[in-house]
Amino acid sequence: MRRIETANSEIRVLRNQSLATFACMVLALTCIIVLGIWGGVRDLRRGRESLLQAKIAEMRSHAERTVNHIERDLAERETQAGLKELGSAEWLVAHWKEDILPHEKWAYAAVEDRNHTLVAHTNPALAGSQLPSEWYDHIVPMSGSDVVRTRLPALTEGRPVFDLRLPINVNDRLAGTYHAALSVEWFDRTAAAAEKSEVFGWVVVVGGVVLVVLVAIASLYFITRQAAELQRGLDLADVRRITELSQLIVGLAHEVRNPLNAIRLNLHAIERVHRGEARLPDDEITAIVRESVWEISRVSSLISEMLGYARSEPPRVEEMDIHAEVRGALDLVKQVMEDHHVAVVARLAPDPIWVLIDRARFRQIMLNLLNNAREAVGKGGRIEISVSRSGCSVELIVSDNGPGVPAGSQHRIFEPFYSTKDVGIGLGLALVKKFVDESGGSIVYDGRCDSGGRFVLRLPEASAARAEERIA
């Protein structure tokens, strides 16, 4: 009990440590998700700002070239009227039709004089409009103080734009202002399209990290459970081994004590005869000696049975004719069966059936099953044996007309040291189960039988080619 309590305490410590680790990993997962969202939003904002700066830089470059052209044209005319005539300047109209109007991203271009009057506009209907003093919403600081956001109808027709203002200087004097505008609607659509790939990238990265952490958490949970189960199994196995050893010692002591007592009494009787203190007929002395030899053989059999179960030597796989080996085992127990008036019926075909198993182990399996059946049926009982093919296996059935095994005990009959009999230490069927399993076969107790016991043993059949070689 103390070992079990210690094991349970260790399991609780392991579970607490695993829960703490699990909580830390969940916290780490939460931090990863939060940081991923923060980083994604920050990256998207920076990407949007970079795209806006790039487009405004492109617009500024175009506008600067146009302003330079306007300044040269005005310098040649050297009159204020030249600024008013820009609306009809062929080169400017052609430039706007070719480079501004066809592109959705450029909202408009316009020229404003010093009186804040539009003297030229890509939309001629807006030429002559007067700009109020507070005509824009706010400055776009990331793009410079000369870029504002506005939706003034007189300038933008009500559409939101980023307006760039460049001064027009003639002979070092301000002659007017050139307006170039980037459409906010177009920019929003372009930025949204670019953000989709950025969002997908962040989702892949964060999702991959989250998946790795989740797999790690699941693995930790699985390993924790497996470790706890393994630890519990090891401790229970220790307790079971101690219990089995106790049962073995008690059973062996009980089984050995009776033969030793009988041998001691027999030797005491012979000693008295030898000293002349008693007289016994010769046939009685012979019976005493025979009984002592039988008791010694019984002790030797018990020890051999115990050693056979404890031995861990690997089996020797060989091909053998199961019919011949069954007949050989029956020959060994024939006299014992006759002495106990037990009838044995073997239904064996004349042709050999080859199986793969250690020959010596199979002989031990048959002897144990036959002795178990003989003890179950008692005098006047009947044992039946049959062999047949079943798929890739060979099926051997040993049945008897004894009382059978109670339904509540059938699941334990192959357990070591378990026995429903008054004699024996319960290793016979356990030894059979061990030998059959190590040979790649199987054995079950058929509890559906109406009466008696029925053991069904299946062994792997040898290949036909190798069997033919064996026969040759």
Secondary structure, 3 states (H helix, E strand, C coil): CHHHHHHHHHHHHHHHHHHHHHHHHHHHHHHHHHHHHHHHHHHHHHHHHHHHHHHHHHHHHHHHHHHHHHHHHHHHHCCCHHHHHHHHCHHHHHHHHHHCCCCCCEEEEEEEECCCEEEEECCHHHCCCECCCCCCCEECHHHCCCEEEECCHHHHCCCCEEEEEEEEEECCEEEEEEEEEEEHHHHHHHHHHHHHHHHHHHHHHHHHHHHHHHHHHHHHHHHHHHHHHHHHHHHHHHHHHHHHHHHHHHHHHHHHHHHHHHHHHHHHHHHHHHHCCCCCCHHHHHHHHHHHHHHHHHHHHHHHHHHHHHCCCCCCCCEEEHHHHHHHHHHHHHHHHHHCCCEEEEECCCCCCEEECCHHHHHHHHHHHHHHHHHHHCCCCEEEEEEEEECCEEEEEEEECCCCCCCCCHHHCCCCCCCCCCCCCCCHHHHHHHHHHHCCCEEEECCCCCCCCEEEEEEEECCHHHHHHHHC
